[in-house]
Amino acid sequence: MRRAELIRAAAAAPLFAAGAAGAQELPTVRVIVPPIDPGSQAFYARDQGFFKKVGLNVEISTQLSGGAVAAAIAGGAADVGQANLTSIATAHERGLPFVAIAGANLFVWQQHQNVLAVAPNSPIKNAKDLIGKTIALPGVKNITEVALDAWLDQRGVAPNSIKAIEMPMSSMAEAVDAGRIDAAEMTYPEIADALEKKQVRVIGYPFEAIAKNFLAGCWFTNVNWAKAHPELVRAYAQAMAMSADWANAHPDLSAKVLERATGVPLNPASPRVKFATTLDPRAMQPVIDASVKYGLLKASFPAIDLIYKA
């Protein structure tokens, strides 16, 4: 049986029976997430009762910065976090004890989930027009920078010919519209709101330069915590698979949950993130290889090395 199938099978039965027990009697897992669509599975699992169903009491906190999410996991302030795959891979290369325990957001090219946006009246029309310009990313040295570099490179533009800066997604549309930056790499729900308000115009889809379909993000933890709590890891992975199934089947309902959790208005008809129900190393490998090509990793390695082995 393939490893992805083993992981799915391992999550087939609850580790803890919640029964009539209160949340205070259940083991607690502290989760930290970015308040965006790719990190939204935890909100759905809480809202739909999936955490209680698998016997967990989960405390969710949010953090805009991926670096802050990683620091919380490394320092023990949180047990489980969600991050993009490049960030987890670079941490692995630096020797940080991070391991992936469940799949998060998939990239599906037909949905155009990630966009490169400029102001509606900007003279920028294509990649070559970005030479010498400033582009805001949700995070530098992560998957969004890899995608932008690949998109520019495939259009004959050297990635180092632009200036990339980090900016919270919530600030991007206003900064683009006001001319404080030249372009921004955005995702949902923020891009839907910005397009509706006519603050931005789309000129490209950077993630599609990595591959047509791949696993963009994962749920991860410190390997020492995982070894000390294997039953919690298994239960959390089970809840994420349940949440993925529910969110993929109910984008209209999940939109309402995400809107409540983030405070960002979301059109239920706008494209939504698809979530992985298994942790498949084949879907992870394109991100690792692209991260090597564009200098965020020194050398490639098998994606399965990132996956926690119980």
Protein Blocks (a to p, Z undefined) as FASTA:
>chain_A
ZZklmmmmmmmpcfbdfklacfklpccdddddddbfklmmmmmmmmnommmmnopacddd
ddfblklmmmmmmnopafbdcddfklmmmmmmnopacdcfbdcddddfklomaccdddfk
lcbfbfklmgopacddfbghifklmmmmmmmmmnopafklpccddddfklmmmmmmnopa
mbdcdddfklmmmmmnopaccfbdfklmmpmbdcfbdcdddfklmmmmmmlmmmmmmmmm
mmmmmmmmmmmlmmmmmmmmnopacdfkbccddddfbdcfklmmmmmmmmmmnopafbdc
dfklmpccZZ
